[in-house]
Amino acid sequence: MSSSAVQVRFAVEFATFLVAIAGAALVALRPALIGASSRARITLPVGFVLIGVAAFLHGSLVVGSSADSWVAAIRLAGVVLVALSTLRWDTEPAFRSVLLGGLLLMAIAEAVGLAGSDTSASWIRVGGTICVAVVLFTSSRRSIPARVVTSAAATLLLVVLAVSVALSAVIANNVRDEALRQVQGRDRIEIDQVDAATTLAIRSANILAQAEQNAHADLVNALSQSPTPNEQIRADLQQLSGSLFSTGPLAYLTDKGFVVATDRVLDAPSLTQLSGSAPVREALQTGEARSAPQLLGRQAFAVGVAPVKTPGHGVVGVAVASVLLDKYYLNIRRVTEPQLHLAVVGRDGVLASSDGRGPPVSAMEAVAKKALT
């Protein structure tokens, strides 16, 4: 529930509570003002008190959502008692009609609230409260003490609502700002962790490059001159994949950007993206290891690239290792904070999302697009 919804709920329930208590006091102390019969002088205050108790429990959030049905039962019992107590009222018919209309709105509000629309229920309930308040306020005009009491109650209502709504707005803003600072701090930690993943990818790529240039120097020189898919290098990649820090695909590319082998099947667009990626180009141009987060298809990776050099030929290819930034990676990152939700979002939408409850996909994409631009 949003902070504005909580404020509306509190304001409506506090007004209902004051009106109910004022109604109970008016009937108990000045029953003649509303023409209540002798039997109504007992049931009417009880009904108002039940309505007030329900308003207090619901508006103060003393009970959780699991007890909404009990709170609704208490309020409906109060509504029924007040309605039955008006059958023999010795007062103006218009007053009774307005009061019954207000009670009907309160009953409808309970049904709407139980259906799951708490905000709509609050606005319907405020209409019922106003109807009851009009009857009580108009009836109290005949007695000076009652007039003073109702005026004091109205003043108290305005003061409390003004102070509470203003204070709750300040508290809600402070809580939201603090939560935002915590999320931003965690976001920076996750950025550092992606950098750490690229470091692991570079280590794996260096191991691959060293292995190929030591074990197959003639082969990599030949592939540089005549690039073709090679089963020997693919077997090496598959054999080493379980011993490296990498969780993503491994690959070997020639100095012309031709993908000679991968340890797993990659589609053509992903191969094209890999061969043309910035770390591959930079490693081939500078002869030094490079790394960066990259997208291959609809998946995000921390990619490390190390050059393969042979005596007399220089850079003849590059070894590529990667860490897959998928939901398994994100779940590991949140293992100590199960309430945290992490996601990797690109320009094309959400690429990976951790388990557990998270914000709507549209909200994550909207925030990500602002950051990316």
Long-range contacts (C-beta under 8 A, 24 or more apart in sequence): 1-118, 3-168, 3-169, 3-172, 3-176, 5-118, 5-119, 5-122, 6-61, 6-168, 7-165, 7-168, 7-169, 8-119, 8-122, 8-123, 9-58, 9-59, 9-118, 9-119, 9-122, 10-59, 10-60, 10-164, 10-165, 10-168, 11-161, 11-164, 11-165, 12-59, 12-122, 12-123, 12-125, 12-126, 12-129, 13-55, 13-56, 13-58, 13-59, 13-60, 13-122, 13-125, 14-55, 14-59, 14-157, 14-160, 14-161, 14-164, 15-126, 15-129, 15-133, 15-157, 15-161, 16-51, 16-52, 16-55, 16-59, 16-106, 16-125, 16-126, 16-129, 17-52, 17-55, 17-56, 17-59, 18-153, 18-156, 18-157, 19-129, 19-132, 19-133, 19-136, 20-48, 20-49, 20-51, 20-52, 20-55, 20-78, 20-132, 21-48, 21-49, 21-52, 22-136, 22-149, 22-150, 22-153, 23-48, 23-82, 23-132, 23-136, 24-48, 24-49, 24-52, 25-149, 26-136, 26-139, 26-140, 26-146, 26-149, 26-150, 29-146, 30-140, 30-143, 30-145, 30-146, 33-139, 33-140, 33-142, 33-143, 33-146, 34-89, 34-91, 34-95, 34-135, 34-136, 34-139, 35-89, 35-90, 35-91, 36-85, 36-89, 36-90, 37-88, 37-89, 37-90, 39-85, 39-88, 40-85, 40-86, 40-88, 40-89, 43-81, 43-84, 43-85, 44-81, 44-82, 44-85, 44-86, 46-78, 46-81, 47-77, 47-78, 47-79, 47-80, 47-81, 47-82, 47-83, 47-85, 48-78, 48-82, 49-78, 50-74, 50-75, 50-77, 50-78, 50-81, 51-75, 51-78, 51-79, 51-82, 51-106, 52-78, 53-78, 54-78, 68-113, 68-114, 69-114, 72-110, 72-113, 72-114, 75-106, 75-110, 76-107, 76-110, 79-103, 79-106, 79-107, 91-139, 95-135, 95-138, 95-139, 98-131, 98-134, 98-135, 99-131, 99-132, 99-135, 101-128, 101-131, 102-127, 102-128, 102-129, 102-130, 102-131, 102-132, 102-135, 103-128, 103-132, 104-128, 105-131, 186-340, 190-333, 190-342, 193-333, 194-293, 194-302, 194-325, 197-302, 197-323, 197-325, 197-329, 198-291, 198-292, 198-293, 198-302, 198-303, 198-304, 198-323, 199-291, 199-304, 200-245, 200-246, 200-302, 200-304, 200-323, 201-245, 201-246, 201-248, 201-291, 201-301, 201-302, 201-303, 201-304, 201-321, 201-322, 201-323, 202-289, 202-290, 202-291, 202-304, 202-305, 202-306, 202-321, 203-244, 203-245, 203-304, 203-321, 204-244, 204-245, 204-246, 204-250, 204-304, 204-321, 205-289, 205-304, 205-305, 205-306, 205-318, 205-319, 205-320, 205-321, 206-289, 206-304, 206-306, 206-319, 207-240, 207-244, 208-236, 208-237, 208-240, 208-244, 208-250, 208-252, 208-306, 208-319, 208-320, 208-321, 209-306, 209-307, 209-308, 209-318, 209-319, 211-236, 211-240, 212-236, 212-252, 212-308, 212-317, 212-319, 213-308, 213-309, 213-310, 217-310, 217-311, 220-308, 220-310, 220-316, 220-317, 221-310, 221-313, 221-316, 223-254, 223-260, 223-316, 223-317, 224-254, 224-255, 224-256, 224-313, 224-316, 224-317, 227-254, 227-256, 227-258, 227-260, 228-260, 229-260, 229-261, 230-260, 230-261, 231-261, 233-260, 233-261, 234-261, 234-262, 234-263, 236-261, 237-261, 237-262, 237-263, 238-263, 244-321, 245-321, 245-323, 246-321, 246-322, 246-323, 247-322, 247-323, 247-324, 247-329, 248-301, 248-302, 248-303, 248-321, 248-322, 248-323, 248-324, 249-296, 249-301, 249-320, 249-322, 250-319, 250-320, 250-321, 250-322, 251-319, 251-320, 252-308, 252-317, 252-318, 252-319, 252-320, 253-280, 253-317, 253-318, 253-320, 254-316, 254-317, 255-284, 255-315, 255-316, 255-317, 255-318, 257-281, 257-284, 260-317, 266-296, 267-297, 269-297, 270-296, 270-297, 273-297, 274-303, 274-320, 277-303, 279-303, 279-304, 279-305, 280-305, 280-318, 280-320, 283-307, 283-318, 284-315, 284-318, 287-314, 287-315, 293-325, 294-322, 295-346, 295-351, 298-348, 298-351, 299-324, 299-325, 299-326, 299-351, 299-352, 300-324, 300-325, 300-326, 300-344, 300-346, 300-351, 300-352, 301-325, 325-351, 325-352, 326-352, 327-352, 327-353, 327-354, 327-355, 330-354, 331-355, 346-372, 347-372
